[in-house]
Amino acid sequence: MFKKVLIADDLISVNSGVETLLNELHIPQITKVQYCDDAYLKIKEAHKNGQAYDLLITDLSFIPDHRTQKIISGKQLVVVLKKEFPKLKIIVYTVEDKAGLADNLINTQHINGYVSKGRNGLAELKEALKLVAKDKTYISPAIQQIITGSATKNITHNDIILLQLLSQGMPQSQISNYFKTHQLSPSSLSAIEKQLNRLRDYFGAKNATHLVSIAKDLGLL
């Protein structure tokens, strides 16, 4: 089981509930924060001091307040941390049940667990902790059911990247160059055009702007 865990959630009640669960599992070091910036700084400092955290449990939605933040969401926090500390295990504990979002975080960012804050949230989180400690991945049954039956299940990693670049206003020629630079295949301009047309047809999008909007609604972006 884990020895050092960080909980990131802007709701004190949720933090306390998760802390109680971790205490029941006899995890010796538990830290709670309410801001993504604080989570990032604590993980970075602990890693620098040779006392790295074993696990981060984070929400995805953080309500903005008077305090200015650089990292404003749990998803952004996951992306930053997985890039800098790829060995850090992360469990997302959230009310967001978007299939595309869950699938993207698991397959693109390689998080270790996606747990729904539903009626059985803490029980599922307990199960997730046990599995993730054994280097396995946990997905709440309700989320897994959504993913299995989701319209996003045939979306590839390259599709996600294309949609991200498209959402940034990048034209197809630049997307093609990006794919070539990052050794993503196929990368020719004609291949990018075909991929984009396939995505428009797949989601029934009228144009590129509509496609990006649909992707955001599904949690792909």
N, C-alpha and C positions, 0 to 999 in steps of 0.2 A: 504494500500500500504506500501511498505518497507520504512524504515527510514534511514538505513545505508547499503550501497552497495559497494562492492569491485569489480573492473574490472581488470582482468588479461589477457593481450594480448601484444605480443611483437611489434605489429605494432601501432605506435602513431595514425595513421589515424583511425584505428578501435576503439581504446580507446576513441578518441574524438567523433566519431559518436555515440557510445553507451552512452557516457556522455551527449551528447545533448539530446538523447532520454530520459534519466533519469531526466534531468532538465525539460523537457516538462511534465513529470509525477509528478513534484514537489517533488522529493526525496531530502531531505535536506542534507544528508551526502554522498558524493561520493568520493571514493579513486581509483586512477589508478596506476597500476604497470605493468612493462614489463617483470618481472621474476617470476617464480613459487616460488622460495625461499622467495622473498619479500612478495608474497601473503600469504604464510604460516606464516611468522613471524608477519605480521600485524594482521592476524586473531587470532593468538595465543596471542599476546600482548593485543589486544582489549578484548578478552575473559577473560584474567587474570585481567584486570582492570575493569571488570564489564560493559564494553561498547561493547559488542559483535556485530559483523556484522549480519545483517538479511539475506544477500544473497551474493553469489559469482557468478559472470558471468565470465567464463573462456574459453579461446581457448584450443585446445588440442595440437597443434603443436607450439613449441617454437624453433626458429632457434638459434643454439649455437653460441656464440661469444667468445671474450677474457675472459669473466668472468666465473669462475668455478661455477657450480651449483650442489647442492645435489639432488634437485627435477628438473628433466629435461623435463618433459612433463605435459600437463594438466591432462592426465589420471592418472599419478602418483600422482599429486596434489590432485585429487579427492579422490583417495584411502586413502591417508594419512589423509586428512581432515575429511572424513566420519567416519574414525576409531576413531579419537580424538574428533571430534565435530559432532556427528551424527544428531544433530538438525539443523545444518547449512544447509540452502537451497542452492542448486547449479543448475545453468543453464549453460549448455555447448553451446557455440556459435562457430561453426566451419565449415570449408569447407569439412571436412571428412564425406562422406556419406555411410560408410560401415555399412551394416545392423547389422552385428554381434557386432560391436563396440557399436553402439547405444543401441541395445537390452541388451548387457552385462552391460553397465553403468546404464541403467534404472532399470533392474531387479536384478542386483547383488550389485551395489553400491548405488542404490536408489537415483539417481540424480532426480531433479524435472523438468528438461526441457532439451530437445535436439533440438537446433535450427540451421538450415542450413544458412550459410553466402551466400545465393544465391541472386537472383535479388530482392526478397522480404524479405531479411534477417531482416532488422530493423522493418518492419511491423510485421513480425512473432515474433520477439523478444518482441515487445510491447504487443502482444497478450499473449505470454508466461508469461510475468511479471504479467499481470492481473490475469491469471489463477493460477500461482504458489502462488501468494499472498493470494489466496482463498484455499490453500492447495490442489490444483489439479496439475496434470502432463500435460506438453505440449510437443508434438513431432511435428516437421515440417511435413506438409502433404506429402512432397516428401520422407522424411525419413520413415514415417509411411507406405507408400506404398511399399517401399523397404523391410521393416521388414515383412510386411504381406505376401509378395510373396517370402520371402527369404528362402534359403535352411537351414538357421540356426534357423528357428522358432520352431523346435522341440527339440532344444538343451536345456538340463536342467542345473540347477545350479551345480549339481554334475558333469555333463559332463565338465563344464568349469573348475571346480577344478581339475578334473583328467587331463585335457589338460595342465593346468598350472604346475602341478607336473611333468607331462611327459616332458614338455619343460625344466624343471630344471634337467633332466637326472635321475629322480628317477625311480628305477625299480618297477615292479608291486607289489612285496612283501612289499616294503616300502610304496607304495601308499595305499595298503590294511591296513597297520598299521596306517597310517595317518587318513584314513577314520574311523577306529575304535576309535582312540584317540579323534577325533573331533565329534564322534557320528553321522557320516554320513552313511546312509544305502542305499543299501546293502554294506557291507564292506569286505566280505570274498574274498580270493584270486581268487576263481573261478568266483565270481561276478564281480570283477575288470577286469578279463580276458574277460568275456562276454561283459562288457561295452566297453572295448577297441576295441574288434572285431566289435561290433555294430557301433562304431564311424568310424572305418576304412571302413566298408561297406557303411555307410551313405555318407561319403565324397569321396568314391572311392580312398582311400589312399593305396599305395603299402605297406607301413610299418609305424612304429611309427614316424620316422623322417619326412616322407612325410606328415603324419597326422598333426604334429605340424606346418609344413610349411603352409599347407592349412588353419589351424586355425588362423595363424598370418595374412595371406592374407585377411581373412574374417573379421579381427578385433576382433576375440574372445580372443586374447592374446595381 
